Amino acid sequence: MYTIGVVTVLAAFLLLGGGLFYLMARRLAWSHGLEMIALGGLLMGVGFSLQLAFPGRALTLPLLVNHTATATGILCFLAGSWSLAGRRPLAWRGFVAWALGYTAAQWIAEQLAGATGRYLMLAGVVGATYALIAISLFRGARHQARELQFGFILMAVLATAMGSLNVIRAYLLSRHGMAALDMDSGFQQIFYTLVAVAAVVMTPVLVWMVFTRLSAQLKTLASTDALTGALNRHGLTEVLERHWRLVPGAAVVLLMIDIDHFKAINDQHGHPVGDAVLAMVARVIKAELGGMGHVARLGGEEFAVVWLDGDEPRALRLADRLRRTIARECIAAGTVPGGPLSCSVSIGVSRPCSGMAGLDHAMAEADRAMYLGKQAGRNQVFDADGRAGVFAASSHPPLVP
């Protein structure tokens, strides 16, 4: 009776947990395998429910569905673990083919080895699939943020335990036949108790992982421009505050970049082309920075660049490279709707700045210099002293807080 009670609770928990994960997956713009885990839980819950409703061992339709649902549910867990780890999910037709193939394999196993053959096949398939789940989660943990690694490792350990239990079950079936599945046996009590514990532990762990990822995504959305992938103004402030906490007093140089005649690009070529130009400018800036700075879209066609090197002459040379590369990339785009595409940028470069207190002044300097470039005919680089071009040396002291 103890084992029957545990299986009853387990079936209810899997059905409720699967329903919960399904509702969560429907509400999220991304699910990272949650819908597969939901389906796996529902199928496993159906399997255990059929086991309770039809306790016989003979090959009947309910038992056939029970084993197919269980084997397919475990496959869904595997697909979910792959998606959690960042791998491409399986196609739906693969699950249908698996379910049909496993149903046919049950009939073949029954003809060859009777009920023992069917249960031995199920234990082997479930054990092997749990092993693959454990491997996927252990490997995936290495590529996750630190706060998510614990969840991956814990679920991998639980999957290893579940796989080991099913391997032991298969061994007992091969030695003792159907007697190994006596619901009152010590092994069956241990088996279902540990399965229930694993289900109870995995559910809150998965919920925690989903909300941790959701929190990280919301934080990214709050600091990132969706169109270009560059930082927004809030994100730029955050990275500078973090930078000066790590290296107090370190000098940086700010560049203000504005796309020339951007309204004309939108009017002549259409907003999709304008959006592509914005994304291209952000991409060029990121590539030229090479990890030595940050780029933020401040709104419209205006970008701010933080050059972490802190050297103004090198910042001016960077600005000129950006100006030339962006113009070249526009020409390389060729003919787009509305005719050949041509675009340029005007760039202003600030004096070095070494703290948040001097940030607004540095941005104002770069902004004034950028507008000098506009007034000088556009497609220009100007420094804070109103000089055009690239300079070899600088005598400006940093703006200290």
Secondary structure, 3 states (H helix, E strand, C coil): CHHHHHHHHHHHHHHHHHHHHHHHHHHCCCCCCHHHHHHHHHHHHHHHHHHHHCCCCCCCHHHHHHHHHHHHHHHHHHHHHHHHCCCCCCCHHHHHHHHHHHHHHHHHHHHHHHHHHHHHHHHHHHHHHHHHHHHHHHHHHCCCCHHHHHHHHHHHHHHHHHHHHHHHHHHHHHHHHHHHHCCCCHHHHHHHHHHHHHHHHHHHHHHHHHHHHHHHHHHHHHHECCCCCCECHHHHHHHHHHHHHHCCCCCEEEEEEEECCHHHHHHHHCHHHHHHHHHHHHHHHHHHHCCCEEEEEEECCEEEEEECCCCHHHHHHHHHHHHHHHHHHHHHCCEECCEECCCCEEEEECCCECCHHHHHHHHHHHHHHHHHHHHCCCCCEECCCCCECCCCCCCCCCECC
